[in-house]
Amino acid sequence: MVLVFKTNIFSQLEIHVKAILDSFTQITSVNFDFEDVDRILRIEATEDLTSDIENLLKSKRFYCEELT
């Protein structure tokens, strides 16, 4: 399953955000598209973690909203 989010994350924070997301064993891949105006976060996971990811990143003061 591929999850796609609009964020306010910059390339300098990529390693930090990936470390935060390491707590999810269901995530198999994390990619960013910093050239996109929405600074896309694309996650491949074995189950739907949309709410969990949004809540975790928001608790760390990042903007994170699912793109549908």
C-alpha positions as CSV (number, residue, x, y, z in Angstrom):
1,M,0.0,0.0,0.0
2,V,1.3,3.4,-0.9
3,L,0.6,6.4,1.3
4,V,1.2,10.0,0.0
5,F,1.3,13.1,2.2
6,K,1.7,16.8,1.7
7,T,4.3,18.1,4.2
8,N,6.4,21.1,5.2
9,I,9.5,18.9,5.5
10,F,12.8,20.2,3.9
11,S,15.6,18.0,2.6
12,Q,17.8,18.9,5.6
13,L,15.2,17.1,7.8
14,E,14.9,14.0,5.8
15,I,17.2,11.8,8.0
16,H,15.4,13.1,11.1
17,V,12.0,12.3,9.8
18,K,13.1,8.8,8.5
19,A,14.4,8.1,12.0
20,I,11.0,9.1,13.5
21,L,9.2,6.8,11.1
22,D,11.5,3.9,11.9
23,S,9.2,3.1,14.8
24,F,6.7,1.7,12.3
25,T,7.8,-1.9,11.4
26,Q,5.0,-1.9,8.8
27,I,6.8,0.7,6.7
28,T,8.9,-0.8,3.9
29,S,10.0,2.4,2.1
30,V,10.1,6.1,2.7
31,N,10.7,8.6,-0.1
32,F,10.5,12.4,-0.5
33,D,9.9,14.7,-3.4
34,F,11.3,18.0,-2.3
35,E,11.0,19.5,-5.8
36,D,7.2,19.2,-5.7
37,V,5.4,22.3,-4.3
38,D,3.7,20.0,-1.7
39,R,7.0,18.5,-0.5
40,I,5.6,15.0,-1.0
41,L,6.3,12.2,1.5
42,R,5.6,8.8,-0.1
43,I,5.5,5.7,2.1
44,E,5.1,2.1,1.2
45,A,3.6,0.1,4.0
46,T,2.0,-3.3,4.6
47,E,-1.1,-1.6,6.1
48,D,-2.9,1.7,6.3
49,L,-1.0,3.9,8.7
50,T,-2.3,7.2,7.5
51,S,-3.7,8.5,10.8
52,D,-0.8,7.2,12.9
53,I,1.8,8.9,10.6
54,E,-0.1,12.2,10.5
55,N,-0.5,12.2,14.3
56,L,3.1,11.3,14.9
57,L,4.5,13.9,12.6
58,K,2.1,16.6,13.8
59,S,3.1,15.9,17.4
60,K,6.7,16.6,16.2
61,R,5.4,20.0,14.8
62,F,5.5,19.0,11.1
63,Y,2.7,19.6,8.8
64,C,1.4,16.3,7.3
65,E,-1.8,15.8,5.4
66,E,-2.8,12.8,3.3
67,L,-3.2,13.5,-0.4
68,T,-6.1,11.7,-2.0
